[in-house]
Amino acid sequence: MNKKAYLLLEDGLLLEGALIGKAGTTGGEICFNTGMTGYQEIYTDPSYYGQIIVNTTAHIGNYGTVDTEQESDTPKISGLVVNEFSHEFSRLTSRESLQQYLEKHGITGIADVDTRMLVRYIRNKGAMNALISSELTPDEMRREIQQVPSMNGLELSSVVSTKALYAIGDPAAPYRVAAIDFGIKKSILTNLASRGCYIHVYPAKTSFAEMESWEPHGYFLSNGPGDPSVMNYAIETVKLIMESKRPVFGICLGHQLLALANGISTYKMHHGHRGLNHPVKNLITGLGEMTSQNHGFAVSEKDIEKNDQVEVTHLHLNDNTIMGIRIRNKRAFSVQYHPEASPGPHDSRYLFDQFVESIRQSQLQEVNQ
């Protein structure tokens, strides 16, 4: 018989279920992902650091885990909430069950929860902190949850970022890209390398001077966790990158940092966008895209309306939030969603081609000057 576990939300909602993963207690901001597949990629996305994930898919764990579906070396989620959890798996290439995987990495979760009810609850009430425990009483949990920090004002990128520079790709590739790791996903680097980029991946707090000494052809601003508005070190670095006039591409947190460096503020969303089927309109081409998203912050629509240097390129068709921008008279652009889409649809991978083409055009311009 599975051991009992409790899920407590900070507004007092208490749910009972069965322990999955490692026995213990864990806390974080609770949010939901509507993706029908790709749970291992979700759990290993560094952007989820400090968060408890609710999977809306009814069955989780049924295809096990494989090393090739890791977006970072280990799971980055704080905890996991699912409806029906499978201890067995059917995929022949899997060598480990999700239960074994979670236990190995010390992740505590809860199953047998009515996730449809819970998702509606979060959607209506908004993202909030939560606690999962298989060892504390409900009264003890009510005291413990007060110690969980708010995501608002929390800087986490320097926690998940690489501690040392490393390289990806062919050193003889035609384009050198300096990627700042605020919580980067491996599949982003794979997409850049496959397009002729040799990438140096730098820790989040690396100085612009150090990166520029490598003489990169372009800069990439990665995704990552936490509140972008408190990342003054990164905002100042992006400002210096902008002054260098080198091509810049930002994804998710990188998108928010590009906006902040250009005078556009960010705000905490009610419950964020997390899933694989978010509809986005490209305002430049007029085409729609199904996109993979994971963010709880967004850039200010009002600030953009007052800034003639920033142009909106993409909009979310559900709520009209800003999904992409480009900086006028500069080779700098960003999107709020994930074009590498691992997991998710590949409608938006053209953005990597757009970045590489921007680098190529920049090099041609330098040659002709």
Sequence and secondary structure as in RCSB ss.txt:
>XXXX:A:sequence
MNKKAYLLLEDGLLLEGALIGKAGTTGGEICFNTGMTGYQEIYTDPSYYGQIIVNTTAHIGNYGTVDTEQESDTP
KISGLVVNEFSHEFSRLTSRESLQQYLEKHGITGIADVDTRMLVRYIRNKGAMNALISSELTPDEMRREIQQVPS
MNGLELSSVVSTKALYAIGDPAAPYRVAAIDFGIKKSILTNLASRGCYIHVYPAKTSFAEMESWEPHGYFLSNGP
GDPSVMNYAIETVKLIMESKRPVFGICLGHQLLALANGISTYKMHHGHRGLNHPVKNLITGLGEMTSQNHGFAVS
EKDIEKNDQVEVTHLHLNDNTIMGIRIRNKRAFSVQYHPEASPGPHDSRYLFDQFVESIRQSQLQEVNQ
>XXXX:A:secstr
   EEEEEETTS EEEEEEEESSSEEEEEEEEE  SS HHHHHT GGGTTEEEEE SSEESTT B GGG SSSS 
  SEEE SEE SS   TT  B HHHHHHHTT EEEES  HHHHHHHHHHH  EEEEEESSS HHHHHHHGGGS  
STT B HHHHS SS EEES TTSSEEEEEEESS  HHHHHHHHTTTEEEEEEETT  HHHHHTT  SEEEE   S
B GGG HHHHHHHHHHHHHT  EEEETHHHHHHHHHTT  EEEEEEEEEEEEEEEEETTT  EEEEEEEEEEEE 
HHHHHT TTEEEEEEETTT  EEEEEETTTTEEEESSBTT SSS  TTTHHHHHHHHHHHHHHHHHHH 
